[in-house]
Amino acid sequence: MTSLPTTTASVTAEWLTNALRSGGTIDANTSVATVEAKNMGAGIGFMGEVGRLEVTYAGGPGPKDIICKIPTQDPTIRGMLGPARVFEREARFYSEVAPQLSVVPQAYAVMAEYETDDYVLLMQDLGHLREGDQSVGVNAKDAMNALKTVARLHAEFWESPRLDSYEWVPAINSDGMKIGAGIYDQSLPGFLQVFAHAIDADMVPLMEKFGSNVHQLLDRFAAMPNTIVHFDYRLDNLFFGAGDDVWVIDFQTSSRGGGAYDVGYFMSQSVPVDVRREHEAALLKGYHDELVANGVTGYSFDQLMEDYRVGVLYGWIIPVYAVGTLDSSSERAMALWTEVIKRAQAAMRDHHVADLMN
């Protein structure tokens, strides 16, 4: 039985005091006086619970609003995700990598039990920023800032020997990552039924063939120049500041491989079709220019364009997988994924990605 809270509502003042002290966020003379948990993020199919803790203190200062993230307790989902160690991955990311990055919210404490793949993440509340909304999409300016941000993250670890020190970051084509093939095949029949209203008939053969191509597509990403890949770089995981700043959350699926996956996934599923078609070349050039400006060499724009097509195609696994954890009674969830499916199909068609499959 884990000693960690399993819901945000079960976080006590005593537990939170010890956690914040262990993270160096409050000192030994400061304690949590009261804590009130408010759940967030229902209806999209999260791999866990995200809540906001409203906190008061005695004896000294501390953060008044804290975001608390706890893995799902659903045994079916945990069983599917177990081989990928996604919860350990995020805990270690915030402990070991995030302190080096200016675009990631501060972790006040990371309390983890790696043997059971459990953690509680307490981090900075970004509620004062403008949160991305994938159901609405993004304009060209915000898309450019988002791509430049992920380019800087990619450039930071591009072919870096530091990657070898993060043994918990799996290769993008590792066995744990390749569980996606089975999950995709299991999810596809239900997906085709739930989203029949959004699926284009000419795309069904690609969808049916996709599962058997998961492994070879991941091998393609592994063969690209390696960096840390966010792997869920979508609008709902981004927060926009008053200027050009973009903050990034949710690193459960961070992996080691080709950064073009993040680019293809973001462009094909977070950018509205008309915006992508009008600005795609400029946006991709902006990403590549930012890589170069941050020290990346030997990676041509032409190579990016080839790798980008693989990213556009592989991103298709996400909406199909999402149906397995989707609350279909949620209007926002249905609207979000309906829009994502339409965008993704258009991008795959525009870039003729079917020829990338065996």
N, C-alpha and C positions, 0 to 999 in steps of 0.2 A: 504494500500500500504506500503510495507516494506521500511524502510530507508536504508537498506543494499544494497550494489551492488548486482546485479543479474547475472553479468558476470565479468570475470577478466578484460575484456576490459573497463568496466565502473568504475573501481577503479581509483579515482582521487587522485592527490597529497594531496589535503586538507583532504579528507576522510582518506587516509592512514596515514597522520600525526596524526590525532586524534586517530586512532586505535592503532598505535604504542605507542603513549604517554599513552593511557589507559592501555596498557599491560606492561608498565614500560620498554619498549625496548629502547625508546629514551626519553630524558629529555625535559623539557618545553622550552628550548632554541634552540632545534633542530627541524627542519621541513623538510619534503620531498620536494625536489626541482623539481625532475622529476621522473616519473614512466612510464615504458614501459612494457606492458603485452604480454606474449608469451604463446599461448595455448599449452597444452601437453596432451598426452594420448588418442588420437583419436583411435576409431576402436575396443575397447574391450567391451563397454557397461557399462560405468561408471554410477553411481547414481548421478553424478554431473560433474562439470567442474573443472579441475585442471590446473592451469597455473603458470608460473614463472614470477614474477615481478622483473624487473631490475630497481634499485632505486638509485638515488643520493640525497644527503642531503645538507642542508645549516645550519650553526650554530653549528654543532657537528656531531659525527659519528653515523652510524646505519648499519644494515645488507644490503649488496648490492644486494643480491639475496634472494628473499622470495618466498616460495611456497604458493600459494593462492588456497584454496579449497572452492567451492560454490556449494550448492545442485542443482540438476536438477530443471529446471523450467517447465518441461514437466508435464502437469496436469494429464495425465494418469498414469505415473509412481508415481507421488506424491500421487495420489489417492490410488494406491495399497499399497504404503509404509506408508501412514499416520498412520494407527493404530500401527505400530511398532515404531514410533517416532525415526527413525534411525538418523536423523540429530541432534536432541536434544541430543541423546546419545553420538555422537562423540564430540559435543561441550562441554558437561559436562565432558567427559572422559579427554579431553585435559586440561580442567580447574582444575579438582579435583584429577585425578588419575595420569596422565602423569608426573607431577612434582616429583612423588615418584619413577619413573622408569628411569633407565639409558639407556634403549634400545629403547626409543621413542624420535623422534626429538623434539627439544624445540619449544613450541608454543610462538611466539612473541606477538600474541593477539588472543583472541577468542571473536568475536562480535556476539552476539546471540539475537534472539527474539523468546523465547520459545513458546509463545502463538501461533505463526504461524509456528513453527518448522522450523525456518530459522537460518542460521549462516554463517559467513565468518571466515574461519580458516586461519591464517597467521603463517607459521611455517618455521623452519630451512630447508634449501635446502641441501639434501643429495646427490647432483649430483656428488660430488667428490668420492663417494663410488661406488662399483660395484652393479648394480641393478640386482635382480633375473629376470630370463626370463622363465616363466612357459611353453612356447611353446618349449623350448629347454630342460628344466628339470634341475636337480641338481645332482651333483656327491655325493659320499658317505660322503666325508669330510664336504662339505657344508651342507648336510642333517643333519649330526650329530650336527654341530654347531647350525643349525636352531632349532633342537629339544631340545637341551640344553637351548637355549634361551627361548623358550616357556615354558620349564619346570621351569625355574627361575621365569617367570611371573606367572605361575600357583601356584608355591610354595609360592610366596609373599602373595597371598590372599586365600590360601588353608584353607577352613573351618574357615576363619577369621571372628571375630565379626565386623570387619570394613565393611564387605559386607553389613551389615544392614544399614550403614550410606549412602550408595549409592542407594537411593530409585529409581533413574532413571535407574539403571541397572536391566532390567527385568529378572525374572526367565526364563530359557531357554524354559520352557513349558507354558509360559504365553499366554494369548489370542492374544496379539500382535505378538508373535513369531509364533503362530499356523496359521497365515494367509498364511504361506507357503504351506499348503495343497491345498488351493484354487488356488493359483498362479501356483502350480505345475500342477494341473489338467487342468487349462486353457492353459498352455504352452506346455503340452505333445504332442498334435497332430501336432503342428507346428514343434516342436523339432524332432519328428520322421520323418517328411518330409525333413527338412533341412539337417539332419545328417544321412539320410538313408545309406550313403556310409560308415559310421563308426560304425553302430549299429550291434551287433551280434544277429542273429535271436533267439538264445537260451536265450538271456537276456530280450527280449521284455516282456514276462509274468511278470518278476520282475518289470520292468518299469511300467507296467500297474497297478500293485498291490500296488506300492509304495505310491501313494497319500493317500490311505485310511489308511496307517500305519504311516503317519507323526506324528500324535498326540501321539501315544503310544511310538514311538521312542524318541520324545522329553521328554516324561515322564521318560523314562529310564535315559536320561542324567540328569534330575532333581534329580533323586534318587541317583546319584553318589556323592562322596564328592564334595562339591561346591567350585568353585573358579571363577575368572573372565575368561571367555572364549572369545578369540578373535573373533571366528566364521567365519573368512575369512582368515585363516592362510595359505596363498599360496605364491608361489615364487614371483609373481609380487608385493607383498606387503612387500618384504624383501630386505634389502641392506646389502652387505657384506664388512667388513673392511679388512685391510691388514693382520690382525691376525685372531683370532677366533670370533671377534665381529660381531654380527648381529643386525641390527636396524629394527624396525617394524613400519609400518604405517597402516592407515585405520581401525578405530575402530567404524564404524557406526553400526555394528551389534554385538558389544560386549554384552555379556550376562552372567548370573549367572547360572552355571551348572557344568557338568563334563568335565574336561580338555581333556579327551580322544577324544572328538569330534575334537579338533584342530589337535591332533596327527593322527587320522584316515583320516581326510580330507587332511592333508598335504602329508602323505605317499601315499595315493591312487591316488592323482591327480597332485602332483608336482614332484614326484620321478619316473623316467623312470622305466618301468616294470623290465628290467634286473637288474638294480641297486637295486630296492626294493627286488626282490627275493633273490639276493645274500647277501644283508646286513641287511635285515629286522630285524632279531633277535637281532643283535648287536645294531642297531639304537634304537630299542625300549628299550633295556636294558640300553643304554646310557641315554635316557629320564628318565627312572625310577630311575637310579642311581643319576641323577641330582636332581630329586625331593627329594630323601632321603638326599642327601648332603645339601639341603637347608631346612631341618627340617620337611619334611613330614613323618608322621608315620602312621602305621595301614593301609597302602595301598600296597598290595602285587603285585608282578609282574604278578602272575596268574590272579589277578583281573584286572590289566591293560589290559592283553591280551583279556579278555572277553569284557571289555568296548571298547577296540580298534575296535573290530569287528562291534560294533554298530556305531562307528565313520566312519568306512569305508563305511557302508551302507548309513548312513544318508547324507554323503557328496554328494551322487548322486543327491540331490535336486538342487545343484548349477548349473551344466551344463544345466539341463532342464529349470531352471528358467532363465538362462542367455539368452536363445534364444529370450525372450520377449524384451530385450533391445539391441539385437545384430545387428551390422551393417554387414550384410552378404556380402556386397561388399568389405569389408576389408579382404585382403588375410591373414594378420596376425591373425585377429580374428578367421577366419575359421580354419586356421592351428592350432592355440592354442587349440580351443575347440575340434577339431578332435582328437588331441593327448590326451587331458584330458579324453575324452570319452573312448578311447582305454585303457588308464591306469586304469581308474575307473572300467571298466568292468572286466579287468584282476584281480584286487584286490578283487572285490566282488566275483568272481568265485573262486579264490584261498582260500578265507576265508569262503566259503559256507554260505554267509550271508542271503540267502533266508529263512533259517529256523528261522530267527529273526522276520519274519513278520507273522501277523495273517492271 
